Amino acid sequence: MNVYLAIILAIILGQYFLELIVESSNIRHAKATLPEEFSDVYSPEDYKKSQNYLKEKTRFSLTTETILTVITILFILSGGFNFVDQLARSLDMGPIPTGLVFSAILLLAIQALSIPFAAYHTFTIEAKYGFNKTTIKTFILDRIKSWIIAAIILGIAFCAILWFFEKTGGLAWFYCWIGLTLMQLFLVFIAPVLILPLFNKYIPLEQGDLKQAIEDYAKVQNFKLQGIFKMDGSRRSTKSNAFFTGFGKFKRIALFDTLIEKHTTEELVSVIAHEIGHYSKKHIIKDLLISILTNGLMLLILSKFINNPGLFAAFRMEKLSIYASLFFFSFLYTPINLIISILGNVLSRKHEFEADAYAIETYGKPQAFIAALKKLSVNNLSNLTPHPLKVFLEYSHPPVLQRIRAIKQVKQLLK
């Protein structure tokens, strides 16, 4: 057997069985008894509902992953990539247009395959537990918009990478890195004002006690607010959240309308204080720099596998190409990406604790912040007791009980 094929199959199956172990362990680890900390906000019935939600989501996820893994392996072993390549080459265009056609066929096939799973999750599971507010029209339009945006952004990036590797020799990975970094920075600035509004309405928060409280807090922290917006999250789901996005005059804080409906002013200002904490602690810039560096590492490693005959033989390809190299390399990069993701999550959880502490130290309402975290967990039917392995591998935020304990410790230190 081709060595690369053996490695790729081992990676695909290893990733699948790792997920199987993690998700199965996570279900078994879920506590049937409601944690004491949540006894004031969670009824036994609703807690049981959250357990059932966890189990149903997990089983569906594993079923989906099983089907996709089998399809992927069969596609590789049957020479599916070579069939698509022959189809793209039959149009008799240059290497870049051929690469775009090759990529478009594969990506559209992946999207078409994912639609039934996404629809079932949205209209069956999420609806069953009272979350779904997405209409079929919105579901379809979301995907069309996503495809158009992806076609533009990924198309430009893909063409640039192909051109650099075709024309610039050994330093191609470096030029690609510079180009992708510039595009990434550009998207960070324009996404809040051009891309996100394509999916949701962002309405400036109206005058009132909440806006005044947020502005008063921001003024004390010498934080220049460029915009506080209410987002129509209820258009798709009853789940709630808040986020901070953008830089400079493009930065904005967005609150889901569902969040505003279910929380007090003090709770909401605590959430805002947490988001401002990320900005004040330079977490957003640090995350961006790490992303840029990891992109450089990925491109450097990629450059070592461009037009590798052994790698192409593993996929039963008849001809070499830079565009196919990008797809084949993604399989080999999976273990490295997993390690980077784990390290990123470790850092992200640290940042969350720091932002929590910032909110307590600057706003001084620990009970309000704890109440906000509890309500968010209850409203979203979050898993209160995830398995440590699940947390280590996948959680960008610490489990809510850990966050509450940490907040209480900060409260004690401030006395």
Secondary structure as GFF3:
##gff-version 3
##sequence-region A 1 415
A	DSSP	alpha_helix	3	29	.	.	.	ID=ss1
A	DSSP	three_ten_helix	36	38	.	.	.	ID=ss2
A	DSSP	alpha_helix	44	77	.	.	.	ID=ss3
A	DSSP	alpha_helix	80	89	.	.	.	ID=ss4
A	DSSP	alpha_helix	95	120	.	.	.	ID=ss5
A	DSSP	pi_helix	121	126	.	.	.	ID=ss6
A	DSSP	alpha_helix	127	128	.	.	.	ID=ss7
A	DSSP	alpha_helix	136	167	.	.	.	ID=ss8
A	DSSP	three_ten_helix	169	171	.	.	.	ID=ss9
A	DSSP	alpha_helix	172	190	.	.	.	ID=ss10
A	DSSP	pi_helix	191	195	.	.	.	ID=ss11
A	DSSP	three_ten_helix	196	198	.	.	.	ID=ss12
A	DSSP	beta_strand	202	204	.	.	.	ID=ss13
A	DSSP	alpha_helix	209	220	.	.	.	ID=ss14
A	DSSP	beta_strand	228	231	.	.	.	ID=ss15
A	DSSP	three_ten_helix	233	235	.	.	.	ID=ss16
A	DSSP	beta_strand	242	245	.	.	.	ID=ss17
A	DSSP	three_ten_helix	248	250	.	.	.	ID=ss18
A	DSSP	beta_strand	252	256	.	.	.	ID=ss19
A	DSSP	alpha_helix	257	262	.	.	.	ID=ss20
A	DSSP	alpha_helix	265	280	.	.	.	ID=ss21
A	DSSP	alpha_helix	283	303	.	.	.	ID=ss22
A	DSSP	alpha_helix	309	314	.	.	.	ID=ss23
A	DSSP	alpha_helix	322	363	.	.	.	ID=ss24
A	DSSP	alpha_helix	366	379	.	.	.	ID=ss25
A	DSSP	alpha_helix	388	394	.	.	.	ID=ss26
A	DSSP	alpha_helix	400	414	.	.	.	ID=ss27
###
